[in-house]
Amino acid sequence: MIVTVASRHMEITPAMKSFAEQKATKLTRYYDRIQEIEVIFDAGKDKVRVEVIVHGEHKNMFIAHHEEGDAYACMDACVDKLERVLSDHKKKVKNRKHDVGDDKRDMHSEPVRD
Protein backbone atom coordinates (compact mmCIF):
# COMPACT_ATOMS: atom_id res chain seq x y z
CA MET A 1 0.00 0.00 0.00
CA ILE A 2 1.26 3.43 -0.94
CA VAL A 3 0.61 6.52 1.21
CA THR A 4 1.20 9.87 -0.47
CA VAL A 5 1.15 13.11 1.52
CA ALA A 6 0.96 16.36 -0.45
CA SER A 7 0.16 20.00 0.24
CA ARG A 8 -1.19 23.09 -1.47
CA HIS A 9 -0.26 26.60 -0.36
CA MET A 10 1.65 25.40 2.72
CA GLU A 11 4.67 23.44 3.86
CA ILE A 12 4.25 20.08 5.56
CA THR A 13 6.36 19.50 8.65
CA PRO A 14 7.92 16.06 9.18
CA ALA A 15 5.72 15.59 12.27
CA MET A 16 2.58 16.34 10.25
CA LYS A 17 3.67 13.96 7.50
CA SER A 18 4.37 11.09 9.91
CA PHE A 19 1.06 11.72 11.72
CA ALA A 20 -0.84 11.57 8.42
CA GLU A 21 0.95 8.37 7.37
CA GLN A 22 0.21 6.68 10.71
CA LYS A 23 -3.46 7.60 10.59
CA ALA A 24 -3.78 6.56 6.94
CA THR A 25 -2.22 3.13 7.47
CA LYS A 26 -4.78 2.40 10.21
CA LEU A 27 -7.50 2.38 7.55
CA THR A 28 -6.37 -1.06 6.40
CA ARG A 29 -8.02 -2.47 9.53
CA TYR A 30 -11.41 -1.61 8.10
CA TYR A 31 -10.88 -2.59 4.44
CA ASP A 32 -7.96 -4.78 3.46
CA ARG A 33 -8.12 -4.18 -0.31
CA ILE A 34 -6.70 -0.67 -0.24
CA GLN A 35 -4.07 -0.01 -2.89
CA GLU A 36 -3.21 3.65 -2.38
CA ILE A 37 -4.04 6.51 0.00
CA GLU A 38 -3.54 10.18 -0.85
CA VAL A 39 -3.57 12.85 1.86
CA ILE A 40 -3.78 16.46 0.70
CA PHE A 41 -3.37 19.43 3.05
CA ASP A 42 -4.66 22.72 1.66
CA ALA A 43 -4.20 26.03 3.49
CA GLY A 44 -6.72 28.74 2.74
CA LYS A 45 -6.92 32.24 4.19
CA ASP A 46 -8.25 31.32 7.61
CA LYS A 47 -8.47 27.55 7.72
CA VAL A 48 -6.82 24.31 6.71
CA ARG A 49 -8.63 21.76 4.59
CA VAL A 50 -7.61 18.11 4.57
CA GLU A 51 -8.73 15.68 1.90
CA VAL A 52 -8.06 11.94 2.04
CA ILE A 53 -8.57 9.80 -1.06
CA VAL A 54 -8.51 6.02 -0.74
CA HIS A 55 -8.09 3.91 -3.87
CA GLY A 56 -9.30 0.34 -3.50
CA GLU A 57 -9.49 -2.67 -5.75
CA HIS A 58 -11.83 -2.67 -8.75
CA LYS A 59 -11.61 1.11 -9.12
CA ASN A 60 -13.35 1.77 -5.80
CA MET A 61 -12.59 5.29 -4.59
CA PHE A 62 -13.49 6.71 -1.20
CA ILE A 63 -13.05 10.43 -0.46
CA ALA A 64 -13.33 12.39 2.80
CA HIS A 65 -12.56 16.03 3.49
CA HIS A 66 -12.78 18.25 6.52
CA GLU A 67 -11.98 21.90 7.20
CA GLU A 68 -12.72 22.73 10.84
CA GLY A 69 -9.85 23.16 13.29
CA ASP A 70 -6.16 22.64 12.70
CA ALA A 71 -4.56 20.12 10.34
CA TYR A 72 -4.32 17.37 12.97
CA ALA A 73 -8.01 17.66 13.91
CA CYS A 74 -8.98 17.65 10.24
CA MET A 75 -6.94 14.51 9.63
CA ASP A 76 -8.61 12.79 12.60
CA ALA A 77 -12.06 13.72 11.29
CA CYS A 78 -11.27 12.44 7.80
CA VAL A 79 -10.02 9.13 9.18
CA ASP A 80 -13.16 8.78 11.30
CA LYS A 81 -15.36 9.35 8.26
CA LEU A 82 -13.40 6.87 6.17
CA GLU A 83 -13.49 4.23 8.91
CA ARG A 84 -17.28 4.27 8.76
CA VAL A 85 -17.44 4.29 4.97
CA LEU A 86 -14.87 1.52 4.52
CA SER A 87 -16.41 -0.77 7.13
CA ASP A 88 -19.86 -0.29 5.55
CA HIS A 89 -18.44 -1.08 2.12
CA LYS A 90 -16.71 -4.18 3.43
CA LYS A 91 -19.96 -5.42 4.99
CA LYS A 92 -21.81 -4.75 1.75
CA VAL A 93 -19.28 -6.70 -0.31
CA LYS A 94 -19.08 -9.52 2.22
CA ASN A 95 -22.86 -10.00 2.50
CA ARG A 96 -23.54 -10.34 -1.22
CA LYS A 97 -25.26 -13.58 -2.02
CA HIS A 98 -23.83 -15.68 -4.80
CA ASP A 99 -25.68 -18.41 -6.65
CA VAL A 100 -24.48 -21.90 -5.86
CA GLY A 101 -24.79 -22.95 -9.49
CA ASP A 102 -26.03 -26.56 -9.73
CA ASP A 103 -28.82 -26.19 -7.17
CA LYS A 104 -30.33 -23.16 -8.91
CA ARG A 105 -30.03 -24.71 -12.35
CA ASP A 106 -31.84 -27.91 -11.31
CA MET A 107 -34.79 -26.03 -9.83
CA HIS A 108 -35.49 -23.97 -12.94
CA SER A 109 -34.78 -26.46 -15.70
CA GLU A 110 -37.50 -28.47 -17.34
CA PRO A 111 -37.52 -32.22 -17.00
CA VAL A 112 -36.16 -34.20 -19.91
CA ARG A 113 -38.80 -36.30 -21.71
CA ASP A 114 -37.87 -39.49 -23.53
VOGU-3710 file (C-alpha; in Angstrom, 3 decimals, decimal comma):
1> mivtvasrhm> 0,000/0,000/0,000  1,260/3,433/-0,936  0,614/6,523/1,215  1,197/9,874/-0,474  1,149/13,114/1,517  0,960/16,363/-0,449  0,158/19,999/0,240  -1,190/23,089/-1,465  -0,259/26,598/-0,365  1,646/25,396/2,719
11> eitpamksfa> 4,673/23,444/3,863  4,252/20,078/5,558  6,360/19,501/8,651  7,917/16,062/9,185  5,716/15,588/12,269  2,577/16,337/10,245  3,668/13,956/7,504  4,374/11,087/9,909  1,059/11,723/11,718  -0,843/11,568/8,418
21> eqkatkltry> 0,947/8,372/7,369  0,211/6,675/10,709  -3,458/7,596/10,593  -3,779/6,555/6,943  -2,221/3,130/7,474  -4,779/2,402/10,213  -7,499/2,381/7,545  -6,370/-1,059/6,395  -8,021/-2,472/9,533  -11,414/-1,610/8,096
31> ydriqeievi> -10,877/-2,588/4,442  -7,956/-4,776/3,461  -8,125/-4,182/-0,307  -6,696/-0,666/-0,239  -4,074/-0,011/-2,889  -3,210/3,655/-2,378  -4,039/6,507/-0,004  -3,544/10,183/-0,847  -3,571/12,845/1,863  -3,776/16,464/0,696
41> fdagkdkvrv> -3,372/19,426/3,051  -4,658/22,724/1,663  -4,201/26,028/3,486  -6,719/28,744/2,742  -6,923/32,236/4,191  -8,247/31,319/7,615  -8,470/27,547/7,716  -6,817/24,309/6,711  -8,632/21,764/4,588  -7,610/18,108/4,573
51> evivhgehkn> -8,730/15,680/1,902  -8,056/11,939/2,042  -8,573/9,803/-1,062  -8,510/6,018/-0,743  -8,090/3,914/-3,871  -9,298/0,339/-3,501  -9,487/-2,674/-5,754  -11,830/-2,669/-8,751  -11,606/1,112/-9,118  -13,347/1,768/-5,805
61> mfiahheegd> -12,586/5,286/-4,591  -13,491/6,714/-1,196  -13,049/10,429/-0,460  -13,331/12,386/2,797  -12,559/16,030/3,486  -12,776/18,246/6,523  -11,978/21,904/7,197  -12,719/22,731/10,841  -9,854/23,162/13,287  -6,162/22,638/12,703
71> ayacmdacvd> -4,561/20,125/10,336  -4,322/17,371/12,970  -8,011/17,656/13,906  -8,984/17,649/10,240  -6,941/14,514/9,633  -8,613/12,787/12,597  -12,065/13,723/11,293  -11,267/12,442/7,803  -10,024/9,126/9,177  -13,164/8,781/11,303
81> klervlsdhk> -15,364/9,353/8,256  -13,400/6,867/6,165  -13,490/4,228/8,910  -17,276/4,265/8,762  -17,443/4,286/4,969  -14,872/1,524/4,523  -16,412/-0,770/7,131  -19,864/-0,290/5,550  -18,442/-1,075/2,120  -16,709/-4,180/3,428
91> kkvknrkhdv> -19,963/-5,415/4,991  -21,806/-4,752/1,750  -19,285/-6,702/-0,311  -19,083/-9,524/2,216  -22,863/-9,996/2,496  -23,536/-10,338/-1,220  -25,264/-13,575/-2,021  -23,830/-15,682/-4,796  -25,679/-18,412/-6,647  -24,484/-21,899/-5,863
101> gddkrdmhse> -24,795/-22,947/-9,491  -26,026/-26,558/-9,729  -28,822/-26,189/-7,168  -30,335/-23,164/-8,910  -30,026/-24,708/-12,353  -31,841/-27,907/-11,312  -34,791/-26,030/-9,830  -35,493/-23,967/-12,942  -34,782/-26,460/-15,699  -37,505/-28,466/-17,345
111> pvrd> -37,524/-32,224/-16,996  -36,158/-34,205/-19,911  -38,795/-36,297/-21,713  -37,873/-39,488/-23,533
//
